């Protein structure tokens, strides 16, 4: 994903959903159906909305493998 800040990708592998049905789930692990619901209803405002929109784009475009090296580096800390 050209132009995506690597820090954003790292954050979506760390930050947990702060509310709702999937509260406590790492954003990168949210199911596509939940992200689609947000897409239809409107993403939250601010940073969380941007993060959820990024995860949505990654998942619907089959790019989840982009997150593997990030997750591996986080695991090895």
The first five atom37 places (N, CA, C, CB, O) and aatype in JSON, in Angstrom:
{
  "aatype": [20, 20, 20, 20, 20, 20, 20, 20, 20, 20, 20, 20, 20, 20, 20, 20, 20, 20, 20, 20, 20, 20, 20, 20, 20, 20, 20, 20, 20, 20, 20, 20, 20, 20, 20, 20, 20, 20, 20, 20, 20, 20, 20, 20, 20, 20, 20, 20, 20, 20, 20, 20, 20, 20, 20, 20, 20, 20, 20, 20, 20, 20, 20, 20, 20, 20, 20, 20, 20, 20, 20, 20, 20, 20, 20, 20, 20],
  "atom_mask": [
    [1, 1, 1, 1, 1],
    [1, 1, 1, 1, 1],
    [1, 1, 1, 1, 1],
    [1, 1, 1, 1, 1],
    [1, 1, 1, 1, 1],
    [1, 1, 1, 1, 1],
    [1, 1, 1, 1, 1],
    [1, 1, 1, 1, 1],
    [1, 1, 1, 1, 1],
    [1, 1, 1, 1, 1],
    [1, 1, 1, 1, 1],
    [1, 1, 1, 1, 1],
    [1, 1, 1, 1, 1],
    [1, 1, 1, 1, 1],
    [1, 1, 1, 1, 1],
    [1, 1, 1, 1, 1],
    [1, 1, 1, 1, 1],
    [1, 1, 1, 1, 1],
    [1, 1, 1, 1, 1],
    [1, 1, 1, 1, 1],
    [1, 1, 1, 1, 1],
    [1, 1, 1, 1, 1],
    [1, 1, 1, 1, 1],
    [1, 1, 1, 1, 1],
    [1, 1, 1, 1, 1],
    [1, 1, 1, 1, 1],
    [1, 1, 1, 1, 1],
    [1, 1, 1, 1, 1],
    [1, 1, 1, 1, 1],
    [1, 1, 1, 1, 1],
    [1, 1, 1, 1, 1],
    [1, 1, 1, 1, 1],
    [1, 1, 1, 1, 1],
    [1, 1, 1, 1, 1],
    [1, 1, 1, 1, 1],
    [1, 1, 1, 1, 1],
    [1, 1, 1, 1, 1],
    [1, 1, 1, 1, 1],
    [1, 1, 1, 1, 1],
    [1, 1, 1, 1, 1],
    [1, 1, 1, 1, 1],
    [1, 1, 1, 1, 1],
    [1, 1, 1, 1, 1],
    [1, 1, 1, 1, 1],
    [1, 1, 1, 1, 1],
    [1, 1, 1, 1, 1],
    [1, 1, 1, 1, 1],
    [1, 1, 1, 1, 1],
    [1, 1, 1, 1, 1],
    [1, 1, 1, 1, 1],
    [1, 1, 1, 1, 1],
    [1, 1, 1, 1, 1],
    [1, 1, 1, 1, 1],
    [1, 1, 1, 1, 1],
    [1, 1, 1, 1, 1],
    [1, 1, 1, 1, 1],
    [1, 1, 1, 1, 1],
    [1, 1, 1, 1, 1],
    [1, 1, 1, 1, 1],
    [1, 1, 1, 1, 1],
    [1, 1, 1, 1, 1],
    [1, 1, 1, 1, 1],
    [1, 1, 1, 1, 1],
    [1, 1, 1, 1, 1],
    [1, 1, 1, 1, 1],
    [1, 1, 1, 1, 1],
    [1, 1, 1, 1, 1],
    [1, 1, 1, 1, 1],
    [1, 1, 1, 1, 1],
    [1, 1, 1, 1, 1],
    [1, 1, 1, 1, 1],
    [1, 1, 1, 1, 1],
    [1, 1, 1, 1, 1],
    [1, 1, 1, 1, 1],
    [1, 1, 1, 1, 1],
    [1, 1, 1, 1, 1],
    [1, 1, 1, 1, 1]
  ],
  "atom_positions": [
    [[0.84, -1.18, 0.0], [0.0, 0.0, 0.0], [0.89, 1.25, 0.0], [-0.96, 0.0, 1.22], [1.39, 1.68, 1.04]],
    [[1.05, 1.78, -1.15], [1.9, 2.95, -1.31], [1.37, 4.12, -0.51], [2.02, 3.32, -2.79], [0.17, 4.4, -0.51]],
    [[2.28, 4.8, 0.16], [1.91, 5.99, 0.9], [1.39, 5.73, 2.31], [0.89, 6.72, 0.15], [1.06, 6.68, 3.01]],
    [[1.32, 4.46, 2.74], [0.85, 4.18, 4.1], [2.03, 4.27, 5.06], [0.18, 2.78, 4.18], [3.08, 3.67, 4.84]],
    [[1.84, 5.03, 6.09], [2.86, 5.22, 7.11], [3.08, 3.89, 7.84], [2.44, 6.34, 8.11], [2.13, 3.29, 8.33]],
    [[4.35, 3.42, 7.92], [4.62, 2.15, 8.62], [4.17, 2.17, 10.08], [6.11, 1.83, 8.56], [3.85, 1.13, 10.65]],
    [[4.15, 3.35, 10.68], [3.7, 3.46, 12.07], [2.22, 3.11, 12.2], [3.95, 4.89, 12.6], [1.8, 2.51, 13.19]],
    [[1.43, 3.47, 11.19], [0.01, 3.12, 11.18], [-0.15, 1.61, 11.14], [-0.72, 3.79, 9.98], [-0.98, 1.04, 11.86]],
    [[0.63, 0.96, 10.29], [0.55, -0.51, 10.19], [0.96, -1.16, 11.51], [1.45, -1.02, 9.05], [0.34, -2.13, 11.94]],
    [[1.99, -0.62, 12.15], [2.41, -1.16, 13.46], [1.3, -0.97, 14.48], [3.71, -0.48, 13.95], [0.98, -1.88, 15.25]],
    [[0.71, 0.22, 14.49], [-0.34, 0.52, 15.47], [-1.53, -0.41, 15.34], [-0.79, 1.96, 15.33], [-2.08, -0.85, 16.35]],
    [[-1.95, -0.72, 14.11], [-3.14, -1.58, 13.96], [-2.86, -3.02, 14.39], [-3.62, -1.57, 12.53], [-3.78, -3.81, 14.55]],
    [[-1.58, -3.34, 14.57], [-1.21, -4.67, 15.08], [-1.08, -4.68, 16.6], [0.1, -5.14, 14.45], [-0.87, -5.73, 17.21]],
    [[-1.21, -3.5, 17.22], [-1.07, -3.37, 18.67], [-2.36, -2.89, 19.33], [0.07, -2.4, 19.0], [-2.79, -3.44, 20.35]],
    [[-2.97, -1.87, 18.75], [-4.14, -1.2, 19.35], [-5.33, -2.16, 19.39], [-4.5, 0.08, 18.57], [-5.59, -2.89, 18.43]],
    [[-6.04, -2.13, 20.5], [-7.23, -2.98, 20.67], [-8.5, -2.14, 20.52], [-7.21, -3.69, 22.04], [-8.53, -0.95, 20.85]],
    [[-9.52, -2.78, 20.02], [-10.81, -2.13, 19.85], [-11.3, -1.68, 21.23], [-11.86, -3.1, 19.16], [-11.41, -2.5, 22.14]],
    [[-11.6, -0.39, 21.39], [-11.95, 0.11, 22.72], [-13.41, -0.06, 23.14], [-11.61, 1.54, 22.78], [-13.75, 0.22, 24.28]],
    [[-14.26, -0.51, 22.24], [-15.69, -0.63, 22.58], [-16.36, -1.63, 21.66], [-16.4, 0.75, 22.48], [-15.76, -2.1, 20.69]],
    [[-17.6, -1.95, 21.98], [-18.43, -2.76, 21.1], [-18.25, -4.25, 21.25], [-18.18, -2.39, 19.71], [-17.62, -4.74, 22.18]],
    [[-18.81, -4.95, 20.3], [-18.85, -6.41, 20.29], [-17.45, -7.02, 20.38], [-19.54, -6.9, 19.04], [-17.27, -8.07, 21.0]],
    [[-16.48, -6.37, 19.76], [-15.11, -6.91, 19.72], [-14.15, -6.11, 20.59], [-14.61, -6.93, 18.29], [-12.96, -6.03, 20.29]],
    [[-14.67, -5.52, 21.66], [-13.83, -4.77, 22.59], [-12.67, -5.65, 23.06], [-14.65, -4.26, 23.79], [-12.88, -6.79, 23.46]],
    [[-11.47, -5.11, 23.02], [-10.28, -5.84, 23.46], [-9.59, -6.63, 22.36], [-10.66, -6.78, 24.55], [-8.51, -7.18, 22.59]],
    [[-10.17, -6.68, 21.16], [-9.57, -7.39, 20.02], [-8.61, -6.46, 19.3], [-10.65, -7.92, 19.04], [-8.95, -5.3, 19.04]],
    [[-7.42, -6.96, 18.97], [-6.46, -6.17, 18.19], [-7.14, -5.78, 16.87], [-5.12, -6.96, 17.94], [-7.78, -6.62, 16.24]],
    [[-6.98, -4.53, 16.46], [-7.67, -4.03, 15.27], [-7.4, -4.91, 14.04], [-7.23, -2.6, 14.98], [-8.31, -5.15, 13.25]],
    [[-6.19, -5.38, 13.88], [-5.84, -6.21, 12.72], [-6.57, -7.55, 12.73], [-4.34, -6.44, 12.67], [-6.64, -8.23, 11.71]],
    [[-7.1, -7.94, 13.89], [-7.8, -9.23, 14.02], [-9.31, -9.11, 13.92], [-7.44, -9.86, 15.34], [-10.01, -10.11, 14.02]],
    [[-9.81, -7.92, 13.72], [-11.26, -7.74, 13.6], [-11.77, -8.43, 12.34], [-11.63, -6.22, 13.58], [-11.11, -8.37, 11.29]],
    [[-12.92, -9.07, 12.42], [-13.46, -9.74, 11.23], [-13.93, -8.73, 10.17], [-14.62, -10.65, 11.62], [-14.38, -7.63, 10.5]],
    [[-13.82, -9.13, 8.93], [-14.22, -8.28, 7.81], [-15.68, -7.84, 7.96], [-14.01, -9.02, 6.47], [-16.01, -6.7, 7.66]],
    [[-16.54, -8.73, 8.41], [-17.96, -8.39, 8.54], [-18.17, -7.2, 9.48], [-18.75, -9.59, 9.06], [-19.03, -6.36, 9.22]],
    [[-17.4, -7.12, 10.55], [-17.49, -6.0, 11.49], [-16.99, -4.72, 10.83], [-16.68, -6.29, 12.77], [-17.58, -3.66, 11.01]],
    [[-15.89, -4.82, 10.09], [-15.34, -3.66, 9.38], [-16.29, -3.19, 8.28], [-13.97, -4.0, 8.79], [-16.42, -1.99, 8.04]],
    [[-16.96, -4.13, 7.62], [-17.96, -3.78, 6.6], [-19.13, -3.04, 7.23], [-18.46, -5.05, 5.87], [-19.66, -2.1, 6.65]],
    [[-19.52, -3.46, 8.42], [-20.6, -2.78, 9.12], [-20.22, -1.33, 9.39], [-20.93, -3.51, 10.45], [-21.01, -0.42, 9.15]],
    [[-19.0, -1.11, 9.88], [-18.53, 0.26, 10.11], [-18.48, 1.04, 8.81], [-17.14, 0.24, 10.77], [-18.83, 2.22, 8.78]],
    [[-18.06, 0.4, 7.74], [-17.99, 1.07, 6.44], [-19.38, 1.57, 6.02], [-17.41, 0.12, 5.37], [-19.53, 2.66, 5.48]],
    [[-20.39, 0.74, 6.27], [-21.77, 1.12, 5.92], [-22.32, 2.2, 6.86], [-22.67, -0.1, 5.95], [-22.99, 3.13, 6.41]],
    [[-22.04, 2.06, 8.14], [-22.61, 2.96, 9.15], [-21.82, 4.26, 9.29], [-22.66, 2.27, 10.5], [-22.35, 5.29, 9.71]],
    [[-20.56, 4.2, 8.91], [-19.65, 5.34, 9.09], [-18.6, 5.0, 10.12], [-20.43, 6.61, 9.52], [-18.9, 4.59, 11.24]],
    [[-17.37, 5.18, 9.73], [-16.25, 4.9, 10.64], [-16.27, 5.93, 11.76], [-14.89, 4.93, 9.89], [-16.72, 7.06, 11.57]],
    [[-15.76, 5.54, 12.94], [-15.64, 6.53, 14.02], [-14.76, 7.69, 13.58], [-15.07, 5.87, 15.3], [-13.95, 7.55, 12.67]],
    [[-14.91, 8.8, 14.22], [-14.09, 9.98, 13.93], [-12.68, 9.78, 14.49], [-14.75, 11.26, 14.53], [-12.46, 8.98, 15.4]],
    [[-11.75, 10.5, 13.94], [-10.4, 10.56, 14.48], [-9.51, 9.39, 14.11], [-10.47, 10.64, 15.94], [-9.72, 8.71, 13.1]],
    [[-8.51, 9.19, 14.95], [-7.47, 8.19, 14.69], [-8.04, 6.78, 14.6], [-6.41, 8.25, 15.79], [-7.64, 6.02, 13.72]],
    [[-8.96, 6.42, 15.49], [-9.54, 5.08, 15.45], [-10.23, 4.82, 14.12], [-10.53, 4.88, 16.6], [-10.07, 3.75, 13.54]],
    [[-10.98, 5.79, 13.63], [-11.65, 5.63, 12.34], [-10.66, 5.42, 11.21], [-12.5, 6.84, 12.05], [-10.89, 4.59, 10.33]],
    [[-9.56, 6.16, 11.24], [-8.52, 6.0, 10.22], [-7.89, 4.61, 10.31], [-7.45, 7.1, 10.37], [-7.62, 3.97, 9.29]],
    [[-7.65, 4.16, 11.53], [-7.07, 2.83, 11.72], [-8.02, 1.74, 11.23], [-6.72, 2.6, 13.21], [-7.6, 0.8, 10.54]],
    [[-9.3, 1.85, 11.57], [-10.28, 0.86, 11.13], [-10.42, 0.87, 9.61], [-11.63, 1.12, 11.78], [-10.54, -0.18, 8.99]],
    [[-10.4, 2.05, 9.01], [-10.49, 2.15, 7.55], [-9.27, 1.5, 6.9], [-10.61, 3.63, 7.12], [-9.39, 0.88, 5.84]],
    [[-8.11, 1.64, 7.51], [-6.89, 1.03, 6.99], [-6.98, -0.49, 7.06], [-5.65, 1.52, 7.77], [-6.64, -1.18, 6.1]],
    [[-7.44, -1.02, 8.2], [-7.6, -2.47, 8.33], [-8.61, -2.98, 7.3], [-8.05, -2.85, 9.76], [-8.4, -4.02, 6.68]],
    [[-9.7, -2.25, 7.13], [-10.72, -2.62, 6.15], [-10.11, -2.72, 4.76], [-11.88, -1.6, 6.16], [-10.32, -3.71, 4.06]],
    [[-9.38, -1.72, 4.34], [-8.76, -1.72, 3.01], [-7.77, -2.87, 2.85], [-8.05, -0.38, 2.75], [-7.72, -3.52, 1.8]],
    [[-6.98, -3.11, 3.88], [-6.01, -4.21, 3.84], [-6.75, -5.53, 3.64], [-5.16, -4.25, 5.14], [-6.36, -6.34, 2.8]],
    [[-7.79, -5.75, 4.42], [-8.49, -7.04, 4.37], [-9.27, -7.23, 3.06], [-9.44, -7.15, 5.54], [-9.22, -8.31, 2.48]],
    [[-9.98, -6.21, 2.6], [-10.78, -6.42, 1.39], [-9.92, -6.54, 0.13], [-11.77, -5.28, 1.21], [-10.37, -7.05, -0.89]],
    [[-8.68, -6.05, 0.22], [-7.79, -6.15, -0.92], [-6.81, -7.31, -0.81], [-7.02, -4.87, -1.08], [-5.87, -7.42, -1.61]],
    [[-7.02, -8.19, 0.19], [-6.19, -9.37, 0.33], [-4.74, -9.08, 0.65], [-6.26, -10.17, -0.92], [-3.84, -9.78, 0.18]],
    [[-4.5, -8.04, 1.44], [-3.13, -7.63, 1.73], [-2.7, -7.92, 3.17], [-2.99, -6.16, 1.47], [-1.76, -7.31, 3.67]],
    [[-3.38, -8.85, 3.82], [-3.06, -9.12, 5.23], [-1.63, -9.62, 5.42], [-4.02, -10.13, 5.79], [-1.08, -9.52, 6.52]],
    [[-1.02, -10.16, 4.37], [0.36, -10.63, 4.5], [1.33, -9.47, 4.75], [0.78, -11.4, 3.24], [2.44, -9.7, 5.22]],
    [[0.92, -8.24, 4.46], [1.75, -7.08, 4.78], [2.0, -6.96, 6.29], [1.08, -5.8, 4.27], [3.01, -6.41, 6.72]],
    [[1.08, -7.48, 7.06], [1.17, -7.34, 8.51], [2.02, -8.43, 9.16], [-0.21, -7.36, 9.11], [2.41, -8.29, 10.32]],
    [[2.31, -9.5, 8.44], [3.07, -10.63, 9.02], [4.43, -10.2, 9.55], [3.25, -11.73, 7.99], [4.73, -10.49, 10.71]],
    [[5.27, -9.52, 8.75], [6.58, -9.13, 9.3], [6.47, -8.18, 10.49], [7.42, -8.49, 8.23], [7.29, -8.22, 11.4]],
    [[5.46, -7.32, 10.48], [5.26, -6.38, 11.59], [4.91, -7.16, 12.85], [4.14, -5.35, 11.26], [5.46, -6.91, 13.92]],
    [[4.01, -8.11, 12.71], [3.59, -8.91, 13.87], [4.74, -9.76, 14.39], [2.39, -9.81, 13.5], [4.89, -9.94, 15.6]],
    [[5.55, -10.27, 13.49], [6.71, -11.08, 13.89], [7.7, -10.21, 14.69], [7.4, -11.7, 12.64], [8.24, -10.66, 15.7]],
    [[7.94, -9.0, 14.23], [8.88, -8.11, 14.93], [8.33, -7.73, 16.31], [9.15, -6.84, 14.1], [9.09, -7.58, 17.26]],
    [[7.02, -7.57, 16.42], [6.42, -7.25, 17.71], [6.49, -8.44, 18.67], [4.96, -6.82, 17.52], [6.67, -8.27, 19.87]],
    [[6.34, -9.63, 18.11], [6.38, -10.85, 18.92], [7.79, -11.09, 19.48], [5.93, -12.06, 18.08], [7.94, -11.62, 20.58]],
    [[8.8, -10.7, 18.71], [10.19, -10.94, 19.1], [10.74, -9.89, 20.05], [11.06, -11.0, 17.89], [11.93, -9.91, 20.36]],
    [[9.91, -8.99, 20.51], [10.36, -7.95, 21.46], [10.47, -8.48, 22.84], [9.43, -6.77, 21.45], [10.83, -7.75, 23.76]]
  ]
}
